[in-house]
């Protein structure tokens, strides 16, 4: 449009060229005044020419302003842009940055000078065919090379435009791996078609705030055509609101015109079109247009659609704060909300309440029907709890079968009523799995949150203690926290074990037991020979305590990392001094708890133990459970990767007990899979378990892992797993746990 107008003005000037030159030569420096004072026809012509000159001056200034406008606009957008005919006519700063060059070194040269050699023919043919109107790809990938040979891969797209009356190509380059873009001086574009090819949405308004231009991307963003918006204000076309509370963010055009400054809307802006079109998340910048010290002649609005990014961000935020199995908030998010409630209780008289829930008989479901059944039951229980509380309450899953309720602005009596409702709902629930029906109960510890509640750790421990009391009292029960009752109840319970474990760590009163692992097939010469277990030493002639009685307390009080350190140190020392001798090519398996995998200092401890004891990494096979790996995936991957690289072997214990096993295998350098014992029990007479075990063996073979079957308790199970191709067997049928001192000589 501007090019055609300019050519019309040029033809008008040519028509009067001789007369203008003559009259100006007669009038000297005051040519315009002389023209206006000539008598007769010459005076009329002079007036006409003077008027034409004034009009041309005005039009020229407007054209110059408009030219500056489009130059500013193209430099504002994020795309890398160039205009090309036989050579590059223009390249914006973004494109020059990809080449790490200045405009003077680029303009006037063909694009193929800056393309990797293998792409030169492709680019040359495509540009020629596009300019000649022949069929050619509008979008393709190439590699650009800067003077230092640095390669940047871009997706190049082209559009045919009119440039100074001749066809040219507007090229945009999308960097496939974006990097930092330095500021580079560039030449300016000359065509409005440049803006229509931009990926950003561009809107310009005049000094009165009325829209006088939008590009194609802005049409798509607003859901309105150019004709529908020209002459309107921005507020008549769309509004900006806060994405969280939909509070109006005001009219950015009005703000910019009022303040005469640049304006940038935050990342929480939501664009709401006036025609009820699709709402989009946007980032918006508004830049005033001033030329040569004049007043603001308009504004440039550049809107960047961030809807896709915001969607991904929201999804990632949800996944980071919610439990994948139940959809409830996870422990981290629950503790964050608990901290907010605790802070508010310190500054107001409004009280809150916390409930700690522990399911009863959950282990029965897992042991009887497997972890898949347990997972399904947890999902159903989570939905029941959610339905039994208020919409304003937070329900979180903070452990395997442990949940928590945060009741904000809830008096104690009301909180007790809500807790009772949860108890009744769970009590009435019947979980059905195949041909089995289970009753599941829940124990709840309740604690008030007020000015004197202390830290969130204190509050969580108090609710946990109350839940412990409720469980010890038996039956379905809600217990309100009392420090005196808690101390009395725990005196003969886990507090006893806590003191005992602390004493055992201090006085070295743990013992190591082992259980043999044997080859299931003849000819096996390598692999784990035994697995070690930790036990509390017997006291006063009493038998050693069963591990289940102290492991739960050790996990509750987060003592497992200390116990695992003791085990690693003891086993490594025995290997180093020759007290534990293994057959050639065999190793000893050591269990690592989930809490220990999450300990950032444990890896360094293990490496130091190798250095100080002289034990060989090839003699060690660490066993980790899938659930513990998933709970501390980053730490687990580093722990396994470093030690595996040193020569240690790794076994994934309890494999098959969770649905994420197959995806976990792909990311971990495992050597062995230990099939969960629930699949091995009654294997000889259970066709479903046989099919599952067969599938696990086939998967292991495809990943080049060897398979260990644990909990092989009788000859039938041994014959069955041996016939199915299991590599190693562990269980009572081949050996019961014994003190490590009884390991036979190699």
C-alpha positions as CSV (number, residue, x, y, z in Angstrom):
1,X,0.0,0.0,0.0
2,X,2.8,2.5,1.0
3,X,4.9,1.5,-2.0
4,X,2.1,2.1,-4.5
5,X,1.3,5.5,-2.8
6,X,4.9,6.5,-3.1
7,X,5.1,5.6,-6.8
8,X,2.0,7.7,-7.5
9,X,3.6,10.7,-5.8
10,X,6.8,10.1,-7.8
11,X,4.8,10.2,-11.1
12,X,3.1,13.4,-10.0
13,X,6.4,15.1,-9.3
14,X,7.8,14.0,-12.7
15,X,4.8,15.7,-14.5
16,X,5.8,19.1,-13.1
17,X,9.6,18.6,-13.0
18,X,10.6,21.1,-15.7
19,X,8.3,23.9,-14.5
20,X,9.4,23.3,-10.8
21,X,13.0,23.5,-11.7
22,X,12.6,26.6,-13.7
23,X,10.5,28.5,-11.2
24,X,12.8,27.5,-8.3
25,X,15.8,28.7,-10.3
26,X,14.1,32.0,-10.7
27,X,13.2,32.3,-7.1
28,X,16.6,31.2,-5.7
29,X,16.5,30.2,-2.0
30,X,13.0,31.6,-1.7
31,X,11.6,29.5,-4.6
32,X,8.3,28.9,-2.8
33,X,7.7,32.6,-2.1
34,X,8.5,33.5,-5.7
35,X,6.1,30.9,-7.0
36,X,3.3,32.3,-4.9
37,X,3.8,35.9,-6.1
38,X,3.9,35.2,-9.9
39,X,0.9,36.9,-11.6
40,X,-1.6,35.2,-13.9
41,X,-1.4,31.6,-14.9
42,X,2.1,31.3,-13.6
43,X,0.9,32.4,-10.2
44,X,-1.8,29.8,-10.2
45,X,0.8,27.2,-11.2
46,X,3.1,28.4,-8.5
47,X,0.3,28.1,-5.9
48,X,-0.5,24.6,-7.1
49,X,3.2,23.6,-7.0
50,X,3.7,25.2,-3.5
51,X,0.6,23.3,-2.3
52,X,2.0,20.1,-3.8
53,X,5.4,20.6,-2.2
54,X,3.8,21.2,1.2
55,X,1.7,18.1,0.7
56,X,4.8,16.2,-0.3
57,X,6.6,17.4,2.8
58,X,3.8,16.3,5.0
59,X,3.3,13.0,3.3
60,X,7.1,12.4,3.3
61,X,7.2,13.0,7.1
62,X,4.2,10.6,7.6
63,X,5.9,8.1,5.3
64,X,9.1,8.4,7.3
65,X,7.2,8.0,10.5
66,X,5.5,4.9,9.2
67,X,8.8,3.6,7.9
68,X,10.3,4.0,11.3
69,X,7.3,2.4,12.8
70,X,7.7,-0.8,10.8
71,X,11.4,-0.8,11.5
72,X,10.8,-0.6,15.2
73,X,8.1,-3.3,15.0
74,X,10.3,-5.9,13.3
75,X,13.1,-5.3,15.8
76,X,10.6,-5.9,18.6
77,X,9.5,-9.4,17.6
78,X,11.4,-12.6,18.6
79,X,11.7,-14.1,15.1
80,X,15.0,-14.0,13.1
81,X,14.1,-12.3,9.8
82,X,15.7,-11.4,6.5
83,X,14.5,-10.2,3.1
84,X,16.2,-11.9,0.2
85,X,16.1,-11.6,-3.6
86,X,19.3,-12.6,-5.3
87,X,21.2,-11.4,-2.3
88,X,20.2,-10.4,1.3
89,X,18.4,-7.1,1.2
90,X,17.8,-6.8,5.0
91,X,18.5,-8.9,8.1
92,X,17.2,-8.0,11.6
93,X,19.3,-8.2,14.8
94,X,17.9,-11.6,15.7
95,X,19.1,-13.1,12.4
96,X,22.4,-11.4,12.5
97,X,22.9,-12.8,16.0
98,X,22.5,-16.3,14.6
99,X,25.5,-15.6,12.3
100,X,27.4,-13.6,14.9
101,X,28.0,-10.9,12.3
102,X,27.1,-7.3,11.6
103,X,24.7,-6.0,9.0
104,X,27.5,-4.6,6.8
105,X,29.0,-8.1,6.5
106,X,25.8,-9.8,5.6
107,X,23.6,-7.5,3.4
108,X,24.4,-7.7,-0.3
109,X,25.6,-11.3,-0.1
110,X,23.5,-14.5,-0.9
111,X,22.2,-16.5,2.0
112,X,24.1,-19.6,0.7
113,X,27.3,-17.9,1.8
114,X,26.2,-18.6,5.4
115,X,24.8,-22.1,5.0
116,X,26.6,-25.3,5.8
117,X,28.0,-26.9,2.5
118,X,25.6,-29.8,2.5
119,X,22.6,-27.5,2.5
120,X,23.8,-25.0,-0.2
121,X,22.1,-26.7,-3.2
122,X,18.9,-27.2,-1.2
123,X,18.7,-23.5,-0.2
124,X,19.7,-22.2,-3.7
125,X,17.1,-24.2,-5.5
126,X,14.4,-23.5,-3.0
127,X,14.9,-19.7,-3.1
128,X,14.9,-19.6,-6.9
129,X,11.8,-21.7,-7.3
130,X,9.9,-19.7,-4.6
131,X,10.8,-16.4,-6.4
132,X,9.7,-17.8,-9.8
133,X,6.4,-18.9,-8.3
134,X,7.1,-22.6,-8.8
135,X,6.1,-25.3,-6.3
136,X,8.7,-25.6,-3.4
137,X,8.8,-26.3,0.3
138,X,7.7,-23.3,2.4
139,X,9.4,-24.7,5.6
140,X,12.5,-26.8,5.9
141,X,15.5,-27.3,8.2
142,X,19.1,-26.1,7.4
143,X,22.3,-25.4,9.3
144,X,23.8,-21.9,9.4
145,X,27.6,-21.4,9.9
146,X,29.2,-18.3,11.5
147,X,32.7,-17.1,10.7
148,X,34.2,-19.4,13.4
149,X,32.5,-22.5,12.0
150,X,29.9,-22.6,14.8
151,X,26.8,-24.4,13.4
152,X,23.2,-23.4,14.3
153,X,20.3,-25.6,13.1
154,X,17.2,-23.6,12.2
155,X,13.8,-24.2,10.6
156,X,13.6,-21.8,7.6
157,X,10.2,-20.6,6.3
158,X,9.6,-18.3,3.4
159,X,6.9,-16.0,2.1
160,X,6.8,-14.1,-1.2
161,X,6.4,-10.3,-0.6
162,X,6.6,-7.1,-2.7
163,X,9.8,-5.1,-1.9
164,X,10.2,-1.8,-3.8
165,X,7.9,-3.0,-6.5
166,X,9.6,-6.3,-7.1
167,X,9.1,-9.8,-5.7
168,X,11.3,-10.9,-2.8
169,X,11.3,-13.5,-0.1
170,X,10.7,-12.8,3.5
171,X,12.5,-15.5,5.4
172,X,12.1,-16.4,9.1
173,X,14.4,-18.7,11.0
174,X,13.4,-20.6,14.1
175,X,16.4,-21.8,16.0
176,X,16.0,-25.5,16.9
177,X,18.2,-25.1,20.0
178,X,17.9,-21.5,21.1
179,X,20.8,-19.8,22.7
180,X,21.7,-16.4,23.9
181,X,21.2,-13.7,21.3
182,X,23.6,-10.7,21.6
183,X,22.6,-7.3,20.5
184,X,23.8,-6.6,16.9
185,X,23.3,-3.5,14.8
186,X,21.1,-4.2,11.8
187,X,19.4,-2.6,8.9
188,X,15.6,-2.0,8.9
189,X,12.8,-3.7,7.0
190,X,10.7,-1.8,4.4
191,X,7.5,-3.7,4.0
192,X,4.3,-4.3,6.0
193,X,4.3,-7.9,4.7
194,X,7.2,-8.4,7.1
195,X,4.9,-8.0,10.1
196,X,2.3,-10.3,8.7
197,X,4.8,-13.1,8.5
198,X,5.8,-12.7,12.1
199,X,5.0,-15.4,14.7
200,X,4.3,-12.7,17.4
201,X,1.0,-10.8,17.5
202,X,1.6,-7.1,16.7
203,X,-0.9,-4.3,17.2
204,X,-0.3,-0.6,16.6
205,X,-2.5,2.3,17.8
206,X,-2.4,6.0,17.1
207,X,-1.9,8.8,19.5
208,X,-5.6,8.6,20.5
209,X,-5.3,4.9,21.4
210,X,-7.3,3.6,18.4
211,X,-6.1,0.5,16.5
212,X,-4.7,1.3,13.0
213,X,-3.0,-2.0,12.3
214,X,-2.8,-5.7,13.4
215,X,-0.9,-8.5,11.8
216,X,-2.1,-11.9,10.9
217,X,-0.9,-13.5,14.2
218,X,-2.9,-10.8,16.1
219,X,-6.0,-11.7,14.1
220,X,-5.7,-15.3,15.2
221,X,-5.0,-14.4,18.8
222,X,-8.0,-12.1,19.0
223,X,-10.3,-14.2,16.9
224,X,-11.2,-11.1,14.9
225,X,-10.4,-9.8,11.4
226,X,-8.7,-6.5,10.6
227,X,-11.9,-4.8,9.5
228,X,-13.5,-5.7,12.9
229,X,-10.9,-4.0,15.0
230,X,-9.6,-1.0,13.0
231,X,-10.6,2.3,14.7
232,X,-11.5,0.6,18.0
233,X,-9.6,0.9,21.3
234,X,-7.8,-2.1,22.8
235,X,-10.3,-2.3,25.7
236,X,-13.1,-2.7,23.1
237,X,-11.3,-5.6,21.5
238,X,-10.0,-7.5,24.5
239,X,-9.3,-7.3,28.2
240,X,-6.4,-8.5,30.4
241,X,-7.2,-10.3,33.6
242,X,-5.1,-12.0,36.3
243,X,-5.1,-15.8,35.6
244,X,-5.6,-16.7,39.3
245,X,-8.5,-14.4,40.5
246,X,-9.5,-12.9,37.1
247,X,-8.9,-9.4,38.5
248,X,-8.7,-6.8,35.8
249,X,-5.1,-5.8,34.9
250,X,-6.4,-2.6,33.3
251,X,-6.0,-1.2,29.7
252,X,-2.3,-1.4,28.8
253,X,-2.8,1.2,26.0
254,X,-4.3,3.7,28.4
255,X,-1.5,3.2,30.9
256,X,1.2,3.6,28.3
257,X,-0.3,6.8,26.8
258,X,-0.8,8.2,30.3
259,X,2.7,7.5,31.5
260,X,4.5,8.0,28.2
261,X,6.7,5.0,29.1
262,X,7.2,1.4,28.2
263,X,5.0,-1.1,29.8
264,X,5.4,-4.9,30.3
265,X,2.5,-7.1,31.6
266,X,3.4,-9.9,33.9
267,X,3.4,-13.6,33.2
268,X,0.1,-14.1,34.8
269,X,-1.9,-12.1,32.2
270,X,-4.9,-13.8,30.6
271,X,-6.2,-12.3,27.3
272,X,-10.0,-12.4,27.1
273,X,-11.3,-11.4,23.6
274,X,-14.5,-9.3,23.6
275,X,-16.2,-11.6,21.1
276,X,-16.1,-14.5,23.6
277,X,-13.3,-16.1,21.7
278,X,-10.7,-18.5,23.1
279,X,-8.8,-17.1,26.2
280,X,-5.1,-17.2,25.9
281,X,-2.2,-16.6,28.3
282,X,0.0,-13.8,27.0
283,X,3.1,-11.7,27.8
284,X,2.6,-8.2,26.4
285,X,4.9,-5.3,25.9
286,X,3.8,-1.8,24.9
287,X,6.4,0.6,23.4
288,X,5.7,4.3,22.7
289,X,6.6,5.6,19.2
290,X,8.6,8.9,19.2
291,X,10.5,10.3,16.2
292,X,13.1,13.0,16.4
293,X,11.9,14.4,19.8
294,X,8.3,14.8,18.8
295,X,5.3,13.8,21.0
296,X,4.1,10.2,21.1
297,X,2.6,9.4,17.7
298,X,1.3,5.9,18.7
299,X,2.1,2.7,20.5
300,X,3.3,-0.7,19.5
301,X,1.8,-3.7,21.3
302,X,3.6,-7.1,21.0
303,X,1.8,-10.0,22.4
304,X,3.5,-13.3,23.0
305,X,1.2,-16.3,23.3
306,X,2.4,-18.4,26.3
307,X,-0.6,-20.7,26.5
308,X,1.2,-23.8,25.6
309,X,4.1,-23.0,28.0
310,X,1.7,-22.2,30.8
311,X,-0.2,-25.5,30.2
312,X,3.1,-27.4,30.5
313,X,4.1,-25.4,33.5
314,X,0.8,-26.0,35.2
315,X,1.0,-29.7,34.4
316,X,4.5,-29.9,35.8
317,X,3.5,-27.9,38.9
318,X,0.5,-30.3,39.5
319,X,2.7,-33.3,39.1
320,X,5.3,-31.9,41.5
321,X,2.7,-31.2,44.2
322,X,0.3,-34.2,43.8
323,X,0.5,-37.9,44.5
324,X,0.5,-39.7,41.1
325,X,-1.5,-42.7,42.5
326,X,-4.4,-41.0,44.3
327,X,-4.4,-37.4,42.9
328,X,-4.2,-36.0,46.4
329,X,-1.5,-33.4,47.3
330,X,1.8,-35.0,48.2
331,X,3.7,-34.6,51.5
332,X,5.8,-31.7,50.2
333,X,2.7,-29.7,49.1
334,X,0.8,-30.7,52.3
335,X,3.6,-29.4,54.5
336,X,3.7,-26.2,52.5
337,X,0.0,-25.6,53.1
338,X,0.5,-26.6,56.8
339,X,3.2,-23.9,57.1
340,X,0.8,-21.3,55.7
341,X,-1.9,-22.3,58.2
342,X,0.7,-22.3,61.1
343,X,1.9,-18.8,60.1
344,X,-1.7,-17.5,60.0
345,X,-2.5,-19.0,63.4
346,X,0.4,-16.9,64.9
347,X,-1.1,-13.6,63.6
348,X,-4.8,-14.2,64.3
349,X,-7.3,-15.9,66.6
350,X,-8.4,-18.3,64.0
351,X,-7.5,-21.9,64.8
352,X,-6.9,-24.8,62.5
353,X,-6.7,-28.6,63.0
354,X,-4.5,-31.4,61.6
355,X,-5.5,-35.0,61.4
356,X,-3.0,-37.9,60.8
357,X,-4.6,-41.0,59.4
358,X,-3.1,-44.5,59.3
359,X,-5.0,-47.3,57.6
360,X,-5.6,-50.6,59.5
361,X,-5.1,-54.0,57.8
362,X,-3.7,-52.5,54.6
363,X,-0.7,-54.9,54.7
364,X,-3.2,-57.8,54.6
365,X,-4.5,-56.6,51.2
366,X,-0.9,-56.2,49.8
367,X,0.3,-59.6,51.1
368,X,-2.9,-61.4,50.0
369,X,-3.6,-59.9,46.6
370,X,-0.4,-58.0,45.7
371,X,0.5,-54.4,45.3
372,X,-1.8,-53.8,42.3
373,X,-4.8,-54.5,44.6
374,X,-3.3,-52.3,47.3
375,X,-2.9,-49.5,44.9
376,X,-6.5,-49.8,43.8
377,X,-7.7,-49.8,47.4
378,X,-5.6,-46.7,48.2
379,X,-7.3,-44.8,45.3
380,X,-10.8,-45.8,46.5
381,X,-9.9,-44.8,50.1
382,X,-8.6,-41.5,49.0
383,X,-11.9,-40.7,47.2
384,X,-13.8,-41.7,50.3
385,X,-11.8,-39.4,52.5
386,X,-12.2,-36.5,50.0
387,X,-16.0,-37.0,50.0
388,X,-16.1,-37.0,53.9
389,X,-14.5,-33.6,54.4
390,X,-15.3,-30.0,53.4
391,X,-14.4,-28.5,50.1
392,X,-12.1,-26.1,51.8
393,X,-10.1,-28.9,53.6
394,X,-6.8,-30.3,52.2
395,X,-6.4,-34.1,52.0
396,X,-2.9,-35.3,51.4
397,X,-1.1,-38.7,51.0
398,X,2.1,-38.4,53.0
399,X,3.2,-42.0,53.1
400,X,2.4,-45.5,51.8
401,X,-0.9,-46.0,53.7
402,X,-0.8,-42.7,55.6
403,X,-3.0,-39.7,54.9
404,X,-3.4,-36.3,56.5
405,X,-6.1,-33.7,56.7
406,X,-5.6,-29.9,57.1
407,X,-8.8,-28.3,58.4
408,X,-8.4,-24.6,58.0
409,X,-10.5,-22.3,60.2
410,X,-11.9,-25.3,62.0
411,X,-12.6,-25.4,65.8
412,X,-11.6,-28.6,67.7
413,X,-15.2,-29.9,68.1
414,X,-15.9,-29.5,64.4
415,X,-12.6,-31.1,63.5
416,X,-13.5,-34.1,65.8
417,X,-16.8,-34.4,63.9
418,X,-15.1,-34.4,60.5
419,X,-12.6,-37.1,61.8
420,X,-15.5,-39.2,63.0
421,X,-17.2,-38.9,59.6
422,X,-14.0,-40.2,57.9
423,X,-13.8,-43.1,60.4
424,X,-17.4,-44.1,59.6
425,X,-16.9,-43.8,55.9
426,X,-13.8,-46.0,55.9
427,X,-15.5,-48.5,58.3
428,X,-18.5,-48.9,56.0
429,X,-16.2,-49.4,53.0
430,X,-15.7,-52.9,51.6
431,X,-12.8,-53.5,49.2
432,X,-13.5,-56.2,46.6
433,X,-10.7,-57.8,44.7
434,X,-11.5,-60.7,42.5
435,X,-13.1,-63.3,44.9
436,X,-12.0,-61.6,48.1
437,X,-13.6,-58.9,50.3
438,X,-11.7,-56.8,52.8
439,X,-12.7,-54.6,55.7
440,X,-10.3,-51.7,56.2
441,X,-10.2,-49.4,59.2
442,X,-8.4,-46.2,60.0
443,X,-6.8,-44.7,63.1
444,X,-6.7,-40.9,63.4
445,X,-4.6,-38.6,65.5
446,X,-6.0,-35.0,65.9
447,X,-4.1,-31.9,67.0
448,X,-5.1,-28.3,67.2
449,X,-3.0,-25.6,65.5
450,X,-2.8,-22.3,67.4
451,X,-0.4,-19.6,68.6
452,X,1.6,-22.1,70.7
453,X,1.8,-25.0,68.3
454,X,5.5,-24.6,67.5
455,X,7.0,-25.7,64.1
456,X,5.2,-27.9,61.5
457,X,7.6,-30.7,62.5
458,X,6.3,-30.4,66.1
459,X,2.7,-30.4,64.9
460,X,3.2,-33.4,62.6
461,X,4.9,-35.3,65.3
462,X,2.1,-34.5,67.7
463,X,-0.5,-35.8,65.3
464,X,1.6,-38.9,64.5
465,X,1.8,-39.6,68.2
466,X,-1.9,-39.2,68.7
467,X,-2.5,-41.6,65.8
468,X,-0.1,-44.1,67.4
469,X,-2.1,-43.9,70.6
470,X,-5.4,-44.4,68.7
471,X,-4.0,-47.5,66.9
472,X,-2.7,-49.0,70.2
473,X,-6.1,-48.6,71.8
474,X,-7.5,-50.8,69.0
475,X,-10.7,-50.5,67.0
476,X,-11.8,-47.6,65.0
477,X,-10.7,-44.5,67.0
478,X,-10.0,-40.8,66.8
479,X,-7.5,-39.6,69.4
480,X,-6.9,-35.9,70.3
481,X,-3.3,-35.2,71.1
482,X,-2.2,-34.9,74.7
483,X,1.5,-34.7,75.5
484,X,1.1,-36.6,78.8
485,X,-1.0,-39.5,77.3
486,X,1.4,-39.8,74.4
487,X,4.4,-40.1,76.7
488,X,2.7,-42.8,78.7
489,X,1.5,-44.8,75.7
490,X,4.9,-44.7,73.9
491,X,6.8,-45.7,77.1
492,X,6.3,-49.4,76.3
493,X,5.9,-48.9,72.5
494,X,8.1,-47.4,69.9
495,X,9.9,-45.1,72.4
496,X,11.3,-48.3,73.8
497,X,12.6,-49.3,70.4
498,X,13.9,-45.8,69.7
499,X,16.1,-45.9,72.9
500,X,17.1,-49.4,72.1
501,X,18.2,-48.6,68.6
502,X,20.1,-45.6,69.7
503,X,21.9,-47.7,72.2
504,X,22.7,-50.4,69.7
505,X,24.2,-47.9,67.3
506,X,26.2,-46.3,70.1
507,X,27.4,-49.7,71.6
508,X,27.7,-51.7,68.4
509,X,25.0,-54.2,69.4
510,X,23.8,-55.2,65.9
511,X,24.6,-58.5,64.3
512,X,24.8,-59.6,60.7
513,X,22.9,-62.7,59.4
514,X,23.0,-64.2,55.9
515,X,20.9,-66.3,53.7
516,X,22.4,-68.2,50.8
517,X,21.6,-67.5,47.1
518,X,22.2,-70.5,44.8
519,X,22.3,-71.0,41.1
520,X,19.2,-72.6,39.7
521,X,20.9,-73.9,36.7
522,X,24.1,-76.0,36.3
523,X,27.2,-74.2,35.2
524,X,26.6,-70.9,36.9
525,X,29.9,-69.3,38.0
526,X,29.0,-65.7,38.9
527,X,26.4,-63.7,40.8
528,X,25.4,-63.0,44.4
529,X,26.2,-65.9,46.8
530,X,24.4,-64.6,49.9
531,X,22.3,-61.7,51.2
532,X,23.1,-60.1,54.6
533,X,20.5,-58.9,57.1
534,X,20.8,-56.8,60.2
535,X,19.5,-58.0,63.6
536,X,19.6,-56.7,67.1
537,X,21.9,-58.7,69.3
538,X,20.2,-60.9,72.0
539,X,20.3,-59.6,75.6
540,X,20.1,-61.4,78.9
541,X,19.8,-64.8,77.3
542,X,16.7,-63.7,75.2
543,X,16.5,-64.6,71.5
544,X,17.3,-61.9,69.0
545,X,14.4,-59.6,68.3
546,X,12.5,-60.1,65.0
547,X,13.5,-57.3,62.6
548,X,9.9,-56.2,62.0
549,X,9.7,-55.1,65.6
550,X,12.5,-52.5,65.3
551,X,12.5,-51.6,61.5
552,X,9.2,-49.8,61.7
553,X,10.5,-47.6,64.6
554,X,13.8,-47.1,62.8
555,X,12.0,-45.8,59.8
556,X,9.7,-43.6,61.8
557,X,12.6,-41.9,63.6
558,X,14.7,-41.9,60.4
559,X,17.5,-44.1,61.8
560,X,17.8,-46.4,58.8
561,X,20.6,-44.3,57.2
562,X,22.6,-44.9,60.4
563,X,21.8,-48.6,60.5
564,X,22.7,-49.0,56.8
565,X,26.1,-47.3,57.4
566,X,26.7,-49.8,60.2
567,X,25.9,-52.7,57.9
568,X,28.1,-51.4,55.0
569,X,31.0,-50.8,57.3
570,X,30.7,-54.2,58.9
571,X,30.4,-56.2,55.7
572,X,33.3,-54.2,54.0
573,X,35.5,-54.7,57.0
574,X,34.8,-58.5,57.0
575,X,35.7,-58.7,53.3
576,X,38.8,-56.6,53.7
577,X,40.3,-58.6,56.6
578,X,39.3,-62.0,55.1
579,X,36.7,-62.8,57.7
580,X,34.1,-63.2,54.9
581,X,35.3,-65.3,52.0
582,X,33.3,-65.6,48.8
583,X,33.6,-68.1,46.0
584,X,35.3,-66.8,42.9
585,X,33.1,-64.5,40.8
586,X,30.4,-64.3,43.6
587,X,29.3,-61.3,45.6
588,X,27.4,-60.4,48.8
589,X,24.1,-58.6,48.6
590,X,23.4,-55.6,50.9
591,X,20.0,-54.0,51.2
592,X,19.8,-50.2,51.0
593,X,16.7,-48.5,52.6
594,X,14.7,-45.8,50.9
595,X,15.7,-43.2,53.5
596,X,19.3,-44.1,52.9
597,X,19.0,-43.6,49.1
598,X,17.8,-40.1,49.8
599,X,20.8,-39.3,52.0
600,X,23.1,-37.1,49.9
601,X,26.2,-38.1,52.0
602,X,25.8,-41.9,51.8
603,X,27.5,-42.3,48.4
604,X,30.6,-40.6,49.7
605,X,30.5,-42.8,52.8
606,X,30.4,-46.0,50.7
607,X,33.4,-44.8,48.6
608,X,35.4,-44.0,51.7
609,X,34.6,-47.5,53.1
610,X,36.1,-49.1,50.0
611,X,39.2,-47.0,50.4
612,X,39.6,-47.7,54.1
613,X,38.7,-51.4,54.3
614,X,40.3,-52.7,51.1
615,X,37.1,-54.4,50.0
616,X,36.6,-54.8,46.3
617,X,33.6,-53.2,44.5
618,X,33.2,-56.4,42.5
619,X,32.4,-58.3,45.7
620,X,29.3,-56.1,46.4
621,X,25.8,-56.3,45.1
622,X,23.5,-53.6,46.4
623,X,19.7,-54.3,46.6
624,X,17.3,-51.4,46.3
625,X,13.5,-51.5,46.0
626,X,11.6,-49.9,43.2
627,X,9.6,-47.7,45.6
628,X,12.7,-46.3,47.3
629,X,14.3,-45.6,43.9
630,X,11.2,-43.7,42.7
631,X,10.9,-41.8,46.0
632,X,14.5,-40.4,45.6
633,X,15.1,-40.9,41.8
634,X,17.8,-38.2,41.4
635,X,19.9,-39.4,44.3
636,X,19.3,-43.1,43.4
637,X,20.4,-42.6,39.8
638,X,23.6,-40.9,41.0
639,X,24.3,-43.5,43.7
640,X,23.7,-46.4,41.3
641,X,25.5,-44.8,38.4
642,X,28.7,-44.0,40.3
643,X,29.0,-47.3,42.2
644,X,28.1,-49.4,39.1
645,X,30.8,-47.7,37.3
646,X,33.3,-48.7,40.0
647,X,32.3,-52.3,39.6
648,X,29.5,-52.9,42.1
649,X,26.4,-54.8,40.9
650,X,22.8,-53.8,41.6
651,X,19.6,-55.8,42.0
652,X,16.1,-54.3,41.9
653,X,14.3,-55.9,44.8
654,X,10.6,-56.7,45.0
655,X,10.3,-56.4,41.2
656,X,6.7,-56.6,39.9
657,X,5.1,-55.1,43.0
658,X,4.4,-51.7,41.3
659,X,3.1,-50.5,38.0
660,X,6.1,-48.4,37.2
661,X,8.6,-51.2,37.1
662,X,9.0,-51.3,33.3
663,X,9.8,-47.6,33.0
664,X,12.2,-47.7,36.0
665,X,14.2,-50.5,34.3
666,X,15.0,-48.3,31.3
667,X,16.8,-45.6,33.4
668,X,18.8,-47.8,35.8
669,X,21.9,-49.9,35.1
670,X,20.6,-53.0,36.9
671,X,22.2,-56.5,36.8
672,X,19.6,-58.5,38.6
673,X,15.8,-58.5,39.2
674,X,14.5,-60.1,42.4
675,X,10.9,-61.1,41.7
676,X,8.6,-60.1,44.5
677,X,7.9,-63.0,46.9
678,X,4.2,-62.6,46.5
679,X,4.5,-64.0,43.0
680,X,6.5,-67.0,44.2
681,X,4.3,-68.1,47.0
682,X,1.9,-70.9,45.7
683,X,3.6,-70.6,42.3
684,X,3.2,-74.2,41.5
685,X,-0.6,-74.1,41.7
686,X,-1.3,-70.5,40.6
687,X,-1.5,-70.1,36.8
688,X,-1.8,-66.3,37.0
689,X,1.4,-66.0,39.0
690,X,3.1,-68.4,36.6
691,X,2.1,-66.1,33.7
692,X,3.4,-63.0,35.5
693,X,6.7,-64.6,36.4
694,X,7.1,-65.9,32.8
695,X,6.6,-62.3,31.6
696,X,9.1,-60.9,34.0
697,X,11.7,-63.5,32.9
698,X,11.1,-62.6,29.3
699,X,11.4,-58.9,30.0
700,X,14.7,-59.6,31.9
701,X,16.1,-61.5,29.0
702,X,15.4,-58.7,26.6
703,X,17.2,-56.3,28.9
704,X,20.1,-58.7,29.6
705,X,19.3,-59.0,33.3
706,X,19.5,-62.1,35.4
707,X,16.6,-63.1,37.6
708,X,16.5,-64.1,41.3
709,X,13.4,-65.7,42.8
710,X,13.1,-65.0,46.6
711,X,10.8,-66.7,49.1
712,X,11.2,-70.1,47.5
713,X,9.9,-72.1,50.4
714,X,9.3,-75.6,49.2
715,X,10.4,-78.2,46.6
716,X,7.4,-77.6,44.3
717,X,8.2,-73.9,44.1
718,X,11.9,-74.7,43.5
719,X,11.1,-77.1,40.7
720,X,8.7,-74.6,39.1
721,X,11.0,-71.6,39.1
722,X,13.9,-73.8,37.9
723,X,11.8,-75.1,35.0
724,X,10.8,-71.5,34.1
725,X,14.4,-70.5,33.6
726,X,15.1,-68.5,36.8
727,X,18.9,-67.9,37.3
728,X,19.1,-67.8,41.1
729,X,17.0,-69.0,44.0
730,X,16.7,-67.7,47.6
731,X,14.5,-69.1,50.3
732,X,14.0,-71.6,53.1
733,X,14.2,-74.5,50.6
734,X,17.9,-73.7,50.0
735,X,18.9,-72.1,53.3
736,X,17.5,-70.2,56.3
737,X,19.1,-67.0,57.7
738,X,22.1,-67.7,60.0
739,X,24.8,-65.6,61.7
740,X,27.4,-64.3,59.3
741,X,30.1,-66.1,61.3
742,X,28.7,-69.4,60.0
743,X,29.3,-68.6,56.3
744,X,31.2,-71.7,54.9
745,X,34.7,-71.1,53.6
746,X,34.9,-70.5,49.8
